[in-house]
Amino acid sequence: GAGVSQSPSNKVTEKGKDVELRCDPISGHTALYWYRQRLGQGLEFLIYFQGNSAPDKSGLPSDRFSAERTGESVSTLTIQRTQQEDSAVYLCASSLEHLGNTIYFGEGSWLTVV
Amino acid sequence: KNQVEQSPQSLIILEGKNCTLQCNYTVSPFSNLRWYKQDTGRGPVSLTIMTFSENTKSNGRYTATLDADTKQSSLHITASQLSDSASYICVVTLFSGGYNKLIFGAGTRLAVHP
């Protein structure tokens, strides 16, 4: 596709439910990032996938958060037993492998836990 | 500790005026520095990328400077327009443990008034 695509764009869920957020990176991009941004706050790193290497999961805030990526394509971020503090926009980004390449962001998935 | 600090936190200017946003970082080892523009409710969009050997880079009315010795960068906006109202985020990349790590600043919120 032309850009990084994320779905759903908006999700309202009840506390305790599980949610899945999807990211379709730009075709050919081997690097994929997930970030969380709470309202009015900066971006928090969650996880980074680079090709077939083991992902950098150092930013995942708890074991309720997990992410997978199928090869160099779609990634899914899963939040189990959602809490109200999980309410945020979850941004996905992708780039070519080279360090200096532009990183393109999706429009985000807005999650509200009620 | 790897940190990126931006100033001012927020800024209001009149349309047509110039402004300069600051970014100081303590990230090491440094790979590159990026400036992003994030409109409210949207994903960040890349403005510039600079490696340590680049002192300045322009993108239209946006000009970024980098002083790798003092670890400071600035983003200068010339002849501001109402559409420049957004958050401007400074992001420093380091390469550590085989991974690219993006260290985000908290951003400067710019409001351009008519």
Interface residues (C-beta under 8 A of the other chain):
Chain A: V4 A31 Y33 Y35 Q41 G42 L43 E44 F45 Y48 Q50 S53 D56 L91 A93 L99 G100 T102 I103 Y104 F105 G106 E107 G108
Chain B: S31 N32 R34 Y36 R42 G43 P44 V45 S46 I49 T51 I89 T93 F95 G97 G98 Y99 N100 K101 L102 F104 G105 A106 G107
